[in-house]
Amino acid sequence: MKHYWSLKNKHMRALLKLFLLLILLPGAIYGQSIKKQVIAVGETTTSENKVLKSTIGQTAAGNFQAEGFRVKVGYRVLAPVIPLVTLSTSATTVEEGKSMTLKVSLDKPSYENVTVDIRLAGTTTKITDYTWQRGNAANEERITIAAGDTVSTLTLTAIDDALVEGDETIIVSISAISKAEADLTKTYTVNLIDNDFNDTDMDGVKDNLDKCPNTNFGAIVDMNGCEIFNLSRFNYAISATSTTCVGTATGSLRAVLAAKNYTYIVETKGPDGFKKTEAFDASNAPSYNLTGLAKGVYTVCFTIASQPGYEQCFDLTVGEPAALKTTSFLDPNTNVLKLDLSGSDKYIVTINGVSETVKTSSYSKLLGTGLNTVTVSTDLGCQGLITEEIFISEEVLTYPNPTTGMVNLYIPGTDSQVQVSLNSMNATFLNETKEVKANREVDVDLTQMPAGSYVIQVLGNHVRKTMKIVKQ
């Protein structure tokens, strides 16, 4: 008879296998179900293997046989370790144009990927009021936490629009989950803060910041929306009432103030450190005047002692006139004089004692024969006087030319006598005053003169002519 525990027989080998089975079985059945090949009681060793299945929490026990040996086995299927999902937010409020973070967390790692479907509801509208981003994925409501990880985040950004909508809410919850557990009834509320507000009184300060919500339309207000004292810009009519001559301090300023029931403090600052401060009672004078100003830019500021903080300033320029300039042109064919004028907006043009006021930059005048004296000036004596003399001669006719003796000079106009001179290249042969005959002629006798070329010059009140005569 063989020994029952002998390792050399087949029964001992079977017992060893069964022993190993009992050691490995608890680890093999860890999970939601058991699927293990065993030999059930009553089956022969050569029959097909049977499948034993169990569910979570089920207790199973029975006799199992391996190669003729029967072994009683007992076991319990252990529950799997299932992670718990929680939600959290980095803030409970988010203002338009800003972002917050939604975090999905597992209390322990999972051996499989966990998917969480996020529900975004509330009074807001997706995409219109806010967007969300997870990594490179935009506006996707399913979050996947990879096996072994415990956290995934989603960034929610409130859109900064210009609509006055008031504050709204975003209600966050889990709508579905896979490979994990969560409280699907729990919600998280995020307040979306609208940064756009009405301006009911239209004073430029939004209602949420306006401490004086019913100010009059058009009133000037401070940063709190409360009216501050102000006078209309039409209260002031201020100008430079005169200009200065070059290099002199003869300019002045004049201000007419519409609101007469105030005493104004007028401070004037100008070039070269000029500063003057005066009190002006508008009820006692029609205008404020300041004289003795040199050329330059002046800043004039008005304050009112009874209204602290009020100030109205103006910049004005006191100029000096440009230098008086004239350019003259005489048309020799028509004897018309043309003047181009600059340096003023009004000129006084005097010709031979007769004056005209000219308000344009150009002037034309027909000149008579003889000496014409032209002067140009302005109302400002310091600009000086420009004088020009223009002589227009009568035309003198000579005949015969060439001549063998007598030369007749025809002199039109009104001169009764003229100065006549006869010159050659080397000498003067005649220089005398001659009477102009009734026929407007003067005779010059060259009979005794040697042949050659001579120059005759005729001078009178209305004539200045030089002519060439040839003696044969």
Buried (B, 14 or more C-beta within 10 A) or exposed (E): EEEEEEEEEEBBEBBEEBEEBEEEBEEEBEEEEBEBEBBBEEBEEEEEEEEBEBEEEEEBEEEBBBBEBEBEBEBBBEEEEBBEBBBEBBEEBBBBEBBBEBEBBBEEBBEEBBBBBBEBEBEBEBEEBBBBBBEEEEEEBEBBBEEEEBEBBBBBBBBEBEEEBEBBEBBBBBEEBEBBEBEBEEBBEBBBBBBBBEBEBEBEBBEEEBEBBEBEEEBEBEEEBBBEEBBEEEBBEBEBBBBBBEEEBBBBBBBBBEEEEBEBBBBBBBEEEBEBEEEBEBEEEEBBEBEEBBBBEBEBBBBBEEEEEBEBEBEBEBEBBEEBEBEBEBEEEEBEBEBEBEBBEEBBBBBEEEEEEBEEEEBEBEBEBBBBEBBBBBEBEBBBEBEBEBEBBBEBBBEEBEBEEEBBBBBBBBBEEBEBBBBBEEEEEBEEEBEBEEEBBBEBEBEEBEEEEBBBBBBBBBBBBEBEBEBE
